[in-house]
Amino acid sequence: MNDLAPDLRRPCPAWLRFGLFGLLAVAVFSYAIFLQRYISPYAGGSDSSGYLNSAQLLSHGKLSTMPRPLPGFSANSFGSFSNVPLGFLLRLDGHMAPTYPTGYPLQLLAASAFGWSHAAIIVNLSTALLTGYLLFLFCRKLGINEGLSFGGVALLWLCPLFLFSAFQPMSDLSGVCASLIVLYSALFARDHWKNAVLCGAALSLAVLIRPSNLLLAVPVLVALGFRLRSWWLVGLGGLPGAAFFGFYNWQVYGSPIATGYGDVSAIFSRENLPHNLAHFSHWIPILLSPLVVLALAAPFVQAGRQRAFAVLAVWAITLIGFYAFYYHAGETWWYLRFILPAFPALIIGAMLMLETGWRATQSRPIFAGVVLTMLLIFGLGWQLNQFRPLDVLFLKANERSYPDAAQWAKQKLPANSVIFCMQVSGAFFYYTDFLLFRWEQIAPEKYRPLLTAIAEQNRPIYAALFEFETDEALKEIGGHWTKLSTVGQVTFWQRQPE
């Protein structure tokens, strides 16, 4: 697995490179402004509210917190999760613990020095830009020319799934970035001890972000081989993160190797394999453009037989193969976010094939340049064309419903109100101090004693619901309801006293 032979053609004149560098700087700056405009910093559904609630707990030096039960009753008096918002689980000692890993909340915590309303924007913006830079470094390491390297970065940056992950407080984007740091530093770990230590530190961060990133050990093995000294240094770099991972899980979930996800073995099955592979095969060319199909041929050309690409290919195969058995990975297009860290490898594989074609046509450089430019324009145009049908640019506007609804409730509803909710429960726990009940977690036989207890405490009853849950929720709770207002996607209802 030798490196690709250098391109011996004459480099661009200095004035032209300077001009291209200026255009590149403008493009990157414009992309940063674009991201800043569309990144949602809000606590919303289960994921975004879960990460932000976890980060706020860490900011107060807490690993768990107490639910908000009805005074005089325990948190499980009316159902085990009746007072537990989305993004939390209930421990045996009555405390609530975050469901999600700590890697992304720790990043939010660090960025909260600039204000919680800016934390997600700072983390996601910087992570997106760093991920693009790392992809560029990989392309150059593999001998891909600068033009195609920048084209590969553009394909990643405009990928609808990449933007879907960048536009909200979720860990997927950080997982992509951490995996690239691991793999890139692993390539140089045999050359200098600092790279091995960095590889270990990045690997521990990747596992803190998502425990399944432990699979990165497979491509790292390809990069390092069986050089014990390098592995000792990788272990040294990862030791602090591994120690924190074990301590946190032991304190919060009762075991160093336990996570908030619990036992997920039941949703991994070989029965999911045919559907998921077909699902991946359908959506990956849509999200990365049909150019990505070229990556399948990369291992069969000289450019694809380099060690750096072997490391990337092993990572892509390992990750996609693992999640091909995972039930949720095949539910809808945005669940391909579980395999998003494999997308850079697919892009680089496609760029290697275009580089191979470019070098094969050195006798006709102008023609080859026009063809490659048209292919990249086609790929980027394809991705831009997916924005509207996939509603990528409307995510922030939709997520704004959560903080707006919470603000409306704080202004319009009495402080002693009881609010029945589900979808907004995590956001309302983050933004408000209301007593919340998860309507879908209350056993039917518990509703009558619960409503009686609320009435005895002279607390008004409201519901904050999304459209998809409204009919079932109001029917399940029972009684006569009056619609008060609609705030974004959230409708507010008041239950009339009996």
Secondary structure, DSSP 4 states (H G I P E B T S, - for coil): -PPPPPP-SPPPPHHHHHHHHHHHHHHHHHHHHHHHHH---S--SHHHHHHHHHHHHHHTT-S-B---PPTTS-TTTT-TTTT--TTEEE-TTS-EEESS-SHHHHHHHHHGGG-HHHHHHHHHHHHHHHHHHHHHHHHHHTT--HHHHHHHHHHHHT-HHHHHHHTSS-SHHHHHHHHHHHHHHHHTTTT-HHHHHHHHHHHHHHHHH-GGGGGGHHHHHHHHTT-HHHHHHHHHHHHHHHHHHHHHHHHHHSSTT--TT---GGGB-GGGHHHHHHHHHHHHHHHH-GGGGGGGGGGGSGGGGSHHHHHHHHHHHHHHHHHTTBGGGGSSGGGGGGGGGGHHHHHHHHHHHHHHHHHHTTTSHHHHHHHHHHHHHHHHHHHHHTTTTTTGGGHHHHHTHHHHHHHHHHHHS-TT-EEEESTTHHHHHHH---EEEEGGGS-GGGHHHHHHHHHHTT--EEEEEEHHHHHHHHHHH-S-EEEEEEETTEEEEEEPP-
